[in-house]
Structures are given as C-alpha cells and as structure tokens.
Amino acid sequence: MPRDWQTLSFTAVFGLLSLISIIVLAGPTLVILILSFTGEEALHFPPSSYSLRWYAALVDANELQSALWVSLKVAVISVTACVVLGVGAALAIARSEGAVARALETLFMSPLILPALAFGFASLMLFSILGMRPSILTLAIGHIVVCVPFVLRTTLASLMQLDPALIDASRSLGASGLHTFRTVTLPLISPGVASGAFIAFMASFDNVPVSLFLQDARTQVLPIYLWDIIQNQLDSRAASACGVIIIATVLLMVLMERVAGFSRFMK
C-alpha cells in the first residue's frame, strides 16, 4: 500500500507539473491565435466578435511587408553562412581529439552563453570602430555569430552517429576526401544539418536583442516592427501577423519532421 501511494503521488505531482508547463508554454500561443481572428479595432481577450479582416489587412500593410522582407533576407543569408561554418566546424571538432576538440566546441558555442544584449551592444561598438553603418550586412553578421551554434550542435550529433568504417571503406577504394564527404558523409549527416539550419533560420528570423542594436530605419526587422506597433498603436494587425508566423512555423516543423526527423535532434 505505501508503495502504491508513493507511485500515485508521484504520478499526480508529475501530471500536475506537466499540465502547468503545457499551459504556460502553449497558453500564450493559443491566446494570440484567438486574438488574431478578432473583428474589433482594439485587442482584448476574449474577442466579442470574430473576423478575418485583420488577415486581409496584411495585404496592404506595406511597412510590415518591408520588415518581413528584411527579416527573410537576413535569415536566408545567415542560415547559408551558418551551414557552411557550422558543418566545417563540426567536421574539424569531430576529427580533433582531447583538449583541442573541447576548446573548439567551447569557442563556437560561446555565443549561446554570452547575454544577447551584451553581444548586440558589443557588435555595435565594433562596427562603429570599423566605420560600418547598420545595414543588412551587419545584421547578417550578428545573426550568423549567434546562430552558428545551432547548426554545429545538430551536425555534431549526426557525426557522432556516423560509422567511421564507412569513411574508411570509401578511402580504401581510392576515393578522395572531397568525394568521400560529398557521397558518404554529407548524405548521412544531412538530416542533422537540415534540422540545425531550420533552428538557425527561426532563431535569426525571431531575433530581437542583436537586431535591436544593428538595425536602422531602412533595415527594421519584423519582430521589432511588431513590437513598435503594439507599443505605440496596439494595432490588431500585429496579432494577425503573429498568427501567420505561428501557423507557418507549425507547418515548417511538420515538414522538417517528415523530411529530416527533426525531433531526434531536439532530444
């Protein structure tokens, strides 16, 4: 009986904590999705009427579309560079041993440890010293630094599961290092690379701390634009824009799960 009571208590407590976690994590998302269908001018929950008018209003929201385009360009540039740098770094770390491998991994993962606001301000100071004005390039560089670790981590996870015998077999048959990488290594680690690229894309697209310091009026990104219109106007289009982002993210996650087994690299 005592053991049964302990098991029941543990299950009840664990279930309660899980329920609280789900509410805290999913609650805000559900609220903003519901608000995105409001038919009123002002945002308040729950809406007294529902409509698609604010989704339709996004078609004529030129400033919002401009901010979206900037965010997409920066994210695509960042992800492309992150894949090249992250895969290269992962290969170097996987081939290194002992202290060298740990030092390289720590170096590339350090942007996740450094506070993002501090890094954004430091980047602004560095670019100012170099005489570089805020632009798409400075935004992309800042995002690349903070997003590379995501590609590195998932690629390393894939390389750890790679059977070294396959590489040795390719080399023993006379294949060059480049040919072995292209025909053996890359196809086997591509799910990990794709998962890391997806995470890096979302991290770049949704980045605020670094973008806050490295943008100007011509390169305002979507998250900061949405924050501005919520703070100054409480524009209902912000809720519908967030609804589009949430729906698009869910669809991309489903696609990545089918294509690359995304959930395996999130464990």
C-alpha positions in Angstrom: 0.0 0.0 0.0 2.7 2.6 0.9 4.5 1.9 -2.4 1.2 2.2 -4.3 0.5 5.5 -2.6 4.0 6.8 -3.5 3.5 5.8 -7.1 0.1 7.5 -7.2 1.5 10.6 -5.5 4.4 10.8 -7.9 2.1 10.4 -10.9 -0.3 13.1 -9.6 2.5 15.6 -9.0 4.3 14.8 -12.3 1.0 15.1 -14.1 0.2 18.4 -12.4 3.6 19.9 -13.2 3.2 18.7 -16.8 -0.2 20.4 -17.1 1.2 23.6 -15.7 4.1 23.5 -18.2 1.8 22.9 -21.1 -0.5 25.8 -20.0 2.5 28.2 -19.6 4.1 27.2 -22.9 1.0 26.8 -25.1 -1.3 29.3 -23.4 0.2 32.5 -24.9 0.2 30.9 -28.4 -3.4 29.9 -28.2 -4.4 33.4 -26.9 -2.6 35.2 -29.7 -4.2 32.8 -32.3 -7.6 33.5 -31.0 -6.9 37.3 -30.9 -5.8 37.2 -34.5 -9.3 36.5 -35.5 -10.9 39.4 -33.6 -13.3 41.6 -35.5 -12.7 44.6 -33.3 -10.4 47.6 -33.6 -8.9 47.1 -30.2 -7.2 44.0 -28.8 -8.8 42.5 -25.8 -9.4 38.9 -24.7 -11.7 37.2 -25.4 -12.9 39.0 -28.5 -16.6 39.8 -28.7 -16.6 39.1 -32.5 -14.5 37.1 -34.9 -13.4 38.0 -38.4 -10.6 37.6 -41.0 -10.5 41.3 -41.6 -7.0 41.7 -40.0 -5.6 38.9 -42.0 -6.9 40.6 -45.1 -5.4 43.9 -43.9 -1.9 42.4 -44.0 -2.1 42.5 -47.8 -2.0 46.3 -47.8 0.5 46.6 -44.8 3.5 47.9 -46.8 5.7 48.7 -43.8 5.0 45.3 -42.3 5.8 43.6 -45.6 9.0 45.5 -45.9 10.1 44.5 -42.4 9.1 40.9 -43.2 11.3 41.0 -46.4 14.3 42.3 -44.4 13.9 39.5 -41.8 13.7 36.9 -44.5 16.7 38.2 -46.4 18.8 38.4 -43.2 17.6 34.9 -42.1 18.4 33.3 -45.5 21.9 34.9 -45.6 22.6 33.9 -42.0 21.5 30.3 -42.5 23.5 29.9 -45.6 26.7 31.1 -43.8 25.8 29.1 -40.7 25.5 25.9 -42.6 28.9 26.4 -44.2 30.6 27.5 -41.0 28.8 25.0 -38.7 29.4 21.9 -40.9 33.0 22.9 -41.3 33.5 23.4 -37.6 31.7 20.2 -36.7 34.0 18.2 -39.1 37.1 19.9 -37.5 35.9 19.2 -34.0 34.9 15.6 -34.8 38.4 14.9 -36.2 40.2 16.6 -33.3 40.9 14.9 -30.0 41.1 15.9 -26.4 41.6 19.5 -25.3 41.7 20.8 -28.9 38.2 19.5 -29.6 36.8 20.8 -26.3 38.4 24.2 -26.9 36.9 24.5 -30.5 33.5 23.4 -29.3 33.5 25.9 -26.4 34.6 28.7 -28.8 31.8 28.1 -31.3 29.2 27.5 -28.6 30.1 30.6 -26.6 27.6 32.9 -28.3 24.8 30.9 -26.5 26.4 31.7 -23.2 27.1 35.4 -23.7 24.0 37.5 -23.0 22.5 38.5 -26.3 22.0 42.1 -25.3 25.7 42.4 -24.4 26.7 40.8 -27.6 24.5 43.1 -29.6 25.9 46.2 -27.9 29.5 44.9 -28.3 28.8 44.3 -32.0 27.5 47.8 -32.5 30.7 49.2 -30.9 32.9 47.0 -33.1 31.1 48.0 -36.3 31.3 51.7 -35.3 35.0 51.4 -34.7 35.4 49.8 -38.1 33.3 52.5 -39.7 30.5 50.2 -40.8 27.0 51.7 -40.7 24.0 49.5 -39.8 22.9 47.5 -42.8 21.7 44.1 -44.0 25.4 43.0 -43.8 25.9 44.0 -40.2 22.6 42.4 -39.2 23.6 39.2 -41.0 27.0 39.1 -39.4 25.4 39.5 -35.9 22.9 36.8 -36.6 25.5 34.4 -38.0 27.5 34.5 -34.8 24.5 33.7 -32.6 23.0 31.1 -34.9 26.1 29.0 -35.9 26.0 27.0 -32.6 22.6 25.5 -33.6 23.9 24.1 -36.8 27.1 23.0 -35.1 25.3 21.1 -32.3 22.9 19.1 -34.6 25.7 18.4 -37.1 28.0 17.1 -34.3 25.1 14.8 -33.1 24.9 13.4 -36.6 28.6 12.9 -36.9 28.6 11.0 -33.6 26.2 8.5 -35.1 28.2 8.1 -38.3 30.0 4.8 -38.6 33.7 5.5 -39.2 34.0 2.2 -41.1 32.0 3.8 -44.0 34.6 6.6 -44.3 37.5 4.1 -44.2 35.8 1.9 -46.8 35.4 4.9 -49.1 39.1 5.9 -48.7 40.3 2.3 -49.1 38.5 2.2 -52.5 40.5 5.2 -53.7 38.0 8.0 -53.1 39.4 11.4 -52.3 38.5 13.3 -49.1 36.2 15.6 -51.0 34.5 12.8 -52.9 34.0 10.9 -49.6 32.5 13.9 -48.0 30.1 14.6 -50.9 29.0 11.0 -51.5 29.2 9.4 -48.0 29.4 11.9 -45.1 27.1 14.7 -46.3 24.1 12.4 -47.3 24.3 10.7 -43.9 24.6 13.9 -41.8 22.2 15.9 -44.0 19.2 15.4 -41.6 21.2 16.9 -38.7 22.4 19.8 -40.9 18.8 20.4 -42.1 17.5 20.4 -38.5 20.2 22.8 -37.4 19.5 25.1 -40.4 15.8 25.2 -39.5 16.5 26.1 -35.9 19.1 28.7 -37.1 16.5 30.2 -39.5 13.9 30.5 -36.8 16.4 32.0 -34.3 17.5 34.6 -36.9 14.0 35.4 -38.0 12.8 35.9 -34.4 16.0 37.6 -33.1 15.4 40.8 -31.2 18.4 41.6 -28.9 21.1 41.6 -31.7 18.8 43.2 -34.3 17.9 46.0 -31.8 21.5 47.3 -31.9 22.4 46.5 -35.5 19.3 47.7 -37.5 18.4 51.2 -38.7 15.2 52.7 -40.2 15.9 51.0 -43.5 16.7 47.6 -42.1 14.0 47.2 -39.4 13.2 43.5 -38.9 9.7 42.1 -38.3 9.8 41.3 -34.6 10.9 44.8 -33.7 8.4 46.4 -36.1 5.6 44.3 -34.4 6.8 45.4 -31.0 6.7 49.1 -32.1 3.2 49.0 -33.4 2.0 47.1 -30.4 3.6 49.6 -28.0 2.5 52.7 -29.9 -0.7 51.8 -31.6 -1.9 48.4 -30.3 -2.6 47.6 -33.9 -4.7 44.4 -34.4 -2.6 43.6 -37.5 0.2 42.6 -35.1 -2.0 39.7 -33.8 -2.8 38.5 -37.3 0.9 38.8 -38.3 1.8 36.7 -35.3 -1.0 34.2 -36.3 0.6 33.8 -39.7 4.1 33.3 -38.2 2.7 30.6 -35.7 0.9 28.7 -38.5 3.9 28.9 -40.8 6.2 27.7 -38.1 4.0 24.7 -37.2 3.8 23.8 -40.9 7.6 24.1 -41.3 8.1 21.9 -38.2 5.8 19.2 -39.6 7.7 19.4 -42.9 11.1 19.1 -41.2 9.9 16.2 -39.1 8.9 14.3 -42.2 12.0 15.2 -44.2 14.7 15.2 -41.6 13.3 13.6 -38.4 13.6 17.0 -36.6 12.5 15.7 -33.2 15.5 13.3 -33.0 17.9 16.3 -32.8 15.8 18.1 -30.2 16.4 15.5 -27.5 
